[in-house]
Amino acid sequence: RRAVEANMGRKVGMKHRTWHPILMVGILLLGLGAAKGVSGQEPGDTFPGVSLGLLYETSYQPVLAIKPFSARFGGEGVDRQTQDIIARDLRYSDRFEMLDSLPPSLVGEGVDYQLWDQLGATWLVTGQVEGLGEGYVLILNLHNVVYSEVREQARFTLPDPSSEHYRMAVHRVSDQIVEWIFDEPGMAASRIAFSRQMGDNVQEIYLVDSDGENMRRITNNGDISKSPAWHPSGEKLAYVRSVDMTPHKIFQRDLRTGRETVLNPGREGQQATPSYHPNGRELAFGLMGYNRTGLFSYDVNRDCCLTHIQGGRWEDLSPTYSPDGRRVAFNSNRLGTNIPQVYVVSARGGQADLISPYVPGPPGDSPSPDWSPTGDQVAFHGRI
């Protein structure tokens, strides 16, 4: 039945999330005296048995095909480069089975929906790159193969491939395709900030695109810069920095101008693990000193208003706000060992709830929590 439903779902062009393989075990308990009823049991009735059945639920991912892009008015060469980036993004999205390496001679001119249906495609992307001043324009169409129709079409302006903004512009096109099909934006047009060990007592901050391209160095201080955190606008980074082996302070860097400023919350101690509130004004961080640690928030825009969230004679670190800004997930070793676990607490403070799978006795830890963009899950490292 599952196979029939999956096939029907593809044939009507429904929008599907990825189904992942699930192994289900069905247990059927045979009641005592089933043939005669409970009240009619007699000596010699069959002893109750257990029947085990296995049901394998197959996964379904829509097949998305990309017809080789065409070019005109100077778009030659850029068409294939753009197509390859989009195909890679959509494959990395893990939402489709991709069909993107067919030769132009096979698919011919125009769109033959019957051919693409025979190839198993549910969705088809076609595109044409044209020269436009100093840049290009990508004319993109998303086809529903099952219904033999163009579902979406749009024009996207692209800078010259030599520009540092070219790949990010193409990533946004990939994300738009994902949103057209699933009503959720993709994540190709995102970047990763990380700290790299450069040598003894030297760590610097780097950025890289989600597909591993366009890596660039952000800091060049020759000291320790680590724990980068993104501002919601994507235009700033907060990180901790130790200058000449002094206690760590939180710095904020404007990625547009390169300007670096230091946070001064007005309390002594080692600052650690910053994280922005979704409103972009507040910053949560850990503050260590005098054998105590605490989680605090600080209004960066107003440069004031230090607020205590949690703390005690233990280590509370790595705060991260939920997408709605109402809760904070963090690490703490408050269970009496040096092994950190993950807790969630109201952004205003109060009683914290343990959410990581702590088991007394065996060693293990659960550091570095981070919220899912949907706000219903928390990811973290785990070692059991």
Beta strands, then each sheet from edge to edge (+ up, - down):
strand 1: 22-29
strand 2: 50-57
strand 3: 63-66
strand 4: 70-72
strand 5: 97-99
strand 6: 123-132
strand 7: 135-144
strand 8: 149-158
strand 9: 191-199
strand 10: 202-209
strand 11: 216-217
strand 12: 224-230
strand 13: 236-242
strand 14: 249-254
strand 15: 260-262
strand 16: 270-276
strand 17: 282-289
strand 18: 292-299
strand 19: 304-312
strand 20: 316-321
strand 21: 327-332
strand 22: 341-346
strand 23: 353-354
strand 24: 370-371
strand 25: 378-379
sheet 1: 1+ 2-
sheet 2: 4+ 6+ 3+ 5+
sheet 3: 4+ 6+ 7- 8+
sheet 4: 9+ 10- 11+
sheet 5: 12+ 13- 14+ 15-
sheet 6: 16+ 17- 18+ 19-
sheet 7: 20+ 21- 22+ 23-
sheet 8: 24+ 25-
end
